[in-house]
Amino acid sequence: MNIKDELIDLLDNSYAPYSNFHVASLVVMKDGTCFKGVNVENASYGATICAERVAITTAIAAGYRKGDFSKLYVMVDSDKISSSCFLCRQVILEFFASDDEIIFSNRKGDAKKYLVSELCPEPFTSEDFL
């Protein structure tokens, strides 16, 4: 199965009863292992978690660390291509290298590709603590 088909299948697992905005994500590690994520909404919107963060934190829970991440795919169940929220961008920035690719797509397969450095041009990192 290719990435597009995996993401389309994964969209069905999204839990979005409030916004009806379904998102699927797939993180590819440098060793080729993949981790999946979907958005999971909550009546208390602050408790909602995005698909990107689900996939990334699942990889962390499996033992992967910063430097192990390679690529992130994000698909929305829409005709429009959407990008990550700023909470997700901060988490992406924490675990991905600045030259890693983030690929956003819609269900039709239209896609836009960015480098992490393009999504996060003015990063907040651990170096800001020094």
N, C-alpha and C positions, 0 to 999 in steps of 0.2 A: 504494500500500500504506500502511496506517495504522501508527502506532507500535506498537500491540499486536501486529499480525501480523509486523512486522519483528523485534520482540524474540522472539516465539515461534520464528520461523525461525532467529534467531541462537543460541538456546539449543542447537541441534543442533551448533554449532561449539565449544561449551564442551568443555574437556579436564579431566574430573574423575573419573579412574579410581579414586581413593583414597576420596574422600568421597561420590561420586555426587551431589554438590550442584552443580547446573548453574546458572550465573548469566549473564545477558546485560545489557548496558548500552548506552545510546545517549545521547551528549552532543549537545545542540543549541547551536550558536553563535549569537551575536546576528545574524549575517548569514544565518542559516537553514541553513548547512552542518551536516551531521550526521556524527558519528564513532561507530563501533561498537566494542564490546569484549566479551570473554568471559573468564571465569576460566580460568586455565591452571595446573593443579596440577603438583607435582613430588614425587618420592619424598622429597626433602628438603623438608619442608613450608615451611621458611623461604624457599625459592625460588619458592613459589607466588605468583602475582599475581592480584589480584581484577579482575573485569570493569570496575569503575568506573575503576580506575587505568589499565587498558589503553586505554579510550576517551579518557580525559583526556590521557594521554601521547601517544597517536596524534595528537590535535589539536595538542599542543605541537610534535610532530615535523613537522607540516604547516605550522607557522609562526604558529599562534595563540598569544596571550599572555593573561596575567591581564587581566581586563576584557572579554575577547571571549566568555566563556562565558555561557550564558543559562539552560539547563535540563538536568537529568540524569534519565534514566529508568533504573530497575533492575528486572529481572524475575528471579524465581527459579522453577525448575521444581519447584514444590511447591504444596500447598494453602494453606500458611502464607505470609504476607507477611513478608519479612525486611528488615532495614535494613543499612546499610553498617557494616563493621568500623571500628574507630577509626583504623587506618592510612589507610583510604579517606576517613574524615571529615576527617582532617588535610589530605589532598591536595585534597579538595573545598573546604575552607576557604581554601586557598592561591589557588585560581583562580576561585572563584565569589563573587559579592557576597552579603552576608548576607540579602538579600531575594530571591535566586534560589530557584526551586523544585526540589525533589528528589522524584521520584515513584517509590515502590516498589510493585511489583505481583507477583501470582502468575500462573501460566499461565492461570488462568480469567479474568483481567482485573480481579479485585478489587484495589483500589489504595488507598494512603495517601499523602497529599501533605504535605510539610514544607517550611518555609523553611530555608535553611542555618543561620540564627540559632537555629532550634529544635533542629537536630541537633547544633549546636556551641555550647551556651549559655555556656561558659567557654573561649573560643578561645585558642590559643597562636599568636601572630602575630609578625611582624617587630618590632612595637612592644615585645614583651617583651625584646628585646635592648638597648633604650635605657636 
